[in-house]
């Protein structure tokens, strides 16, 4: 299937690769039912390839999975093939079907209906609120820079919390302000008051989302919180990276590749080279800090070095080096509250935290 916002194009192929039918369906619940009925007219539908299972094809993927169809995530068609054959929605749908039929598309689509999807929604809300709050704080302080010096003197030296409370008193929630001021000064007071109220509202939203994320992690993956250096935010980042289907990860190497710390060959001729993939932002933003916390709290590897001068910089630099996959797995596997995780099941912690049987190993 070639998924779009308003309509999806589907193509049915036989086991030999012959195109049996191609049609377009609306991206609605009724359209999904019609698509599956139409496809089953050509025979039993066991596997489906969908482009964009994390965006426009997410709802279609969830419906097909609920109907017992194995859904695979398909990347865009090869550029060389696109130059030869052209680009159209039917061709994209046929290419998706051929990718599944040939085995080139082997990544199963994420279900997107579990606690990780809930965490992903909350994380999205929090990220936008944090960004908006930072922007609003910068705007408030920029207004103070250009404000009348006589007016700004009373706010100089205040911390952020006291500054926001003081500015919020310049106007109430309904927008009424103190009268009797000069026009520019009055506009400054109104602006500062409105910005301060906005900061308070965004801060309340962030606290509410943080509480929801903490409850979600404690309910579905409490073992992660027992590891030193992992709090609710880091646990959520790990769970979102793994997804609702941790059985897709069958080894520590697969988790390292997912996190972007698995070197891949980039050799050609006499040049031997290995490149490291880019680490996802969700992991890169939290792994250095967690590695530093674990290093500073370690009594075996760091405690003896802490007494020597210049240790702080060396500990910090060694803790933040890019060997982060082993740091994550070792901390999780060796934690006594979680129990030993065998080498055959190195991601068992994340499987148990997501409520998935650790024995499952399906790509």
Steps between C-alpha positions, in 0.01 A plus 500: 500500500605856424357702788398865480299735717168475317527177300704180480593315182513120530636239264458121522774273366501125448769271640681525167500881505220560251282804566145378561327828583565862595253747646468809722311521830411779739706532817203432729376209708254406226774533240724259693220242512436540129872465426531169685180360345624602156840339556349173623307461177832405337582242767618468859686807625781396735756780469483867412763766437411855601700815438514733798373275779594772747317784324225486236493120506479463879122459523493262204778291655314472831183391322677233295682369807170474684365295208784249521710630210878518543598859419852599393645848485620584148744774410481709186575329172854496369601827332651324201179302454299821535702666224442206269130437569381840615312599814131446570284375785415167329871437434580576863231256616631229269855562620386463862336167419809376315724600790298277733474218248877493440585527869679833458252661741551299819425762768163433655283802561463614859158439647465853640224401741683444828645703786794614289263675261342674800845608617582625152190722499582643842863553401389694194278721714777564751760582234277762341412650840867520604591665172216752530588578862865561413396730218261689728765543770741641242231740379428618853865570570538673163215735597681578825814593305320770300274612786536836672794484746293644782246221451757223459700587809243340730531172307880489482654224708184293533518128432283351232228376735469833684525694173211307346283543810569874506423543131181294532365758746517773235179367344246238600382204296218698335747752362409797721802705594580780743392838363668835525829404329651654192421326172837333433550407863145369519554285189822367653322401820218331307749308283701383798185392682365302206835332437531410869151345498591301189817372668295387800249317281773322304681405821178348634457299180857371524452394863176322409662310212800410720265351758320297232829371358624403846179304569525332160858384560427380854206298369661337196879509552584555869827303465653779295461746786710275725809550284733776621480805277168413337197711587158528338625712208785263415277194544245651264773573245615136516149362465419729209820393325416131538130546424196293584654194331832423673493148357637666184834520686654153523848595626705774660647573157157581360436742786841660439415543133167656595678748729752593233811368678560199275779562242420403142748427223590786266795332330595521135815372331805564717307722739371325810256708699209459738246772560272546798139574426337810636353446846128583539442826682285334763795286611779750433335762720495281811777240472800729573346632820403152620847367425653784701269439797582128503872573475498751784300265724715196429719405796709241320615677185473864604531510877873430502565765236290772659772589753759580233516851352352547156270200534180693437574581139630152419199330658259726317672452166523122536137475609379697201688311231284345229516141628151542637331179393713282729453748786124475470493122473755434777321727746168335427625140487704512822250680720402270793140620513447391141681169503756350271433525130663228296709581191235329292248760619692827556196717447282300736470795734328711238285206396381438855450870557271517199308188596640286218631148554878502487507166316354654187759575233345603172638754257 
